[in-house]
């Protein structure tokens, strides 16, 4: 859902102007607040889940700040955080599937 809404905001809809950086900043800030609450909710979960949500929170806030102040370099830095977040998420997914299928902890979570 976030991808669809992001694409709609970025490319715009016919006869509707695309979002400016301040609007995108508020949009990303709202996702940052949501992921912050989700991060707090993962305190009792495994380490990789904490890393996924923690890095996702940092990513959302970094993207929001980058859009608010208009520094492209900060937004590109956030892209690196996004790659790290994605790697955490992939490891988490693979670890859960492998550990579940083999009925033992092969990949520590």
C-alpha positions in Angstrom: 0.0 0.0 0.0 2.8 2.4 0.9 4.4 1.8 -2.5 1.2 2.5 -4.4 0.5 5.7 -2.5 4.1 6.8 -2.9 3.9 6.3 -6.7 0.6 8.1 -6.9 2.1 11.1 -4.9 5.3 11.2 -7.0 3.9 10.9 -10.5 0.6 12.5 -9.8 -2.8 11.8 -11.2 -4.2 13.4 -14.4 -5.2 17.0 -13.7 -3.6 16.9 -10.2 -0.2 18.3 -9.4 2.4 16.0 -8.0 3.4 16.6 -4.3 6.1 19.1 -3.4 8.9 18.3 -1.0 7.2 19.7 2.1 4.1 17.5 1.4 6.4 14.5 0.9 8.1 15.4 4.1 4.9 15.3 6.1 3.9 12.1 4.3 7.2 10.4 5.3 7.0 11.9 8.8 3.6 10.2 9.3 5.2 6.9 8.3 8.1 7.6 10.6 5.7 8.1 13.5 3.9 4.9 12.7 7.1 2.9 12.4 8.3 4.4 15.7 5.3 3.0 17.5 5.8 -0.3 15.7 9.4 -0.3 16.8 8.4 0.2 20.4 6.0 -2.7 20.1 8.9 -5.0 19.0 10.8 -4.5 22.2 9.9 -8.1 23.3 10.6 -9.6 19.9 13.8 -11.1 18.5 16.8 -9.0 17.6 16.3 -9.0 13.8 12.8 -7.8 14.1 14.0 -4.9 16.3 16.7 -4.1 13.7 14.1 -4.2 10.8 11.7 -1.8 12.6 14.5 0.4 14.1 16.2 0.9 10.8 12.8 1.5 9.1 12.1 4.2 11.6 15.5 5.8 11.0 14.9 5.6 7.2 11.5 7.2 7.4 12.7 10.1 9.6 15.8 10.6 7.5 13.8 10.8 4.3 11.4 13.2 5.9 14.1 15.5 7.1 15.8 15.3 3.7 12.6 16.5 2.0 11.9 19.2 4.6 15.3 20.8 4.3 15.8 19.9 0.6 19.3 18.3 0.9 19.5 15.7 -1.8 22.7 14.2 -0.3 20.7 13.4 2.9 18.0 11.7 0.8 20.7 9.6 -1.0 22.2 8.7 2.4 18.7 7.5 3.4 18.7 5.3 0.3 21.7 3.5 1.9 19.7 3.1 5.1 16.9 1.7 3.0 19.2 -0.9 1.5 20.4 -2.0 5.0 16.7 -2.1 6.1 15.9 -4.3 3.1 18.8 -6.7 3.9 17.6 -7.0 7.5 14.1 -7.8 6.3 15.3 -10.4 3.8 17.5 -12.0 6.5 14.5 -12.0 8.9 12.2 -13.6 6.3 14.7 -16.3 5.2 15.6 -17.0 8.8 12.0 -17.5 9.8 11.3 -19.8 6.9 14.5 -21.9 7.1 14.3 -22.3 10.9 10.6 -23.3 10.7 11.1 -25.8 7.9 14.1 -27.5 9.5 12.6 -27.3 13.0 15.9 -26.0 14.4 17.7 -22.7 14.6 20.0 -22.5 11.6 19.9 -18.7 11.3 19.8 -16.9 14.6 17.1 -14.3 14.8 
